[in-house]
Amino acid sequence: MVLPVFSLIAIGWAVGRKGLLPDNAVDVLNGFVVRLALPVLLFQFVAEADWKTLWHPGFAAAFALGVASVFGLTYIGYARGGSVADRSIASLAAAYANTAFMGIPISVALFGQTGMAAAVVASLLTVGAIFAIAILLVEIDVHRSKGWAQASAGVAISLARNPLVSGPILGGVWALGGLPLPAPVHQLLSLLGAAASPVALVTIGLFLAAMPRSADKAPVAPLVVMKLFVQPLVTAFFVWLLAVPAPWGGLAILIAALPTGTGPFMVAKLYEHEAALTARVILITTILSAVTISVLIALLGV
């Protein structure tokens, strides 16, 4: 499950080192993911969600509290003294699990349709809540030099124009109507949205290849520890506290233990804050998760 993710990053790195793409390839591909493919994926994800099947409040609460705890602890304890934007993106890298690209296939392989439902709920919480909160904090930081009224208006306009926010919101509006997406529209969105994850991973590899040796060498170990070890432990505590039944409790812990997804890097590159840091966190957590996820699966007795 981890090999395809790492392989796509490695392909991007190799292409970047060989100079097979133009110098602006990172910006172009990142723009494609952030402004087109990923918003389409989020729209379809929310618009087609089966809310009755996905309604498992204990699982949702335990997973969401785990994500929120890691985000908050990282934000408060971020030792570099960076801006609100820097701290928000670093916290996102520590709390943002790869719920879709890795979570769905792993959960389905281990738990079948129950695993699919759990991964979908986790993805909705990840992209619909913590992702939006991080973007909101970054936008507030970007507009902080203006007056309160002007800054508030600027934040509201920027969020409304941000496709990563408007995509899932529009999907929710469509879902409220109770109508399925027309078949041709579903196929179109599926084709376009499917490009988001692989292109994002290749873009990370390109970015790592182009990153000079003198680039930001901030330690990534604290963020890696928060993601791969603290988040599943905190989630396990909430699973116990809320008495989440099996197999939902195990799924909450398993999904929380997944490596960092590509979302934080996409946001970091879009706003030009902590792109090098998030790229390395994604790479390192993805490599290490080959071991940590295997051990966790054994401990869960799956």
Secondary structure, DSSP 8 states (H G I E B T S, - for coil): -HHHHHHHHHHHHHHHHHT-S-TTHHHHHHHHIIIIIHHHHHHHHHHT--HHHH--HHHHHHHHHHHHHHHHHHHHH-TT---HHHHHHHHHHHH-B-IIIIIHHHHHHHHHHHHHHHHHHHHHHIIIIIHHHHHHHHHHHHTTTS-HHHHHHHHHHHHHH-HHHHHHHHHHHHHHTT----HHHHHHHHHHHTTHHHHHHHHHHHHHHHS-TTS-----HHHHHIIIIIHHHHHHHHHHHTT--TTHHHHHHHHHTS-B-SHHHHHHHHHTSSHHHHHHHHHHHHHHHHHHHHHHHHHHT-
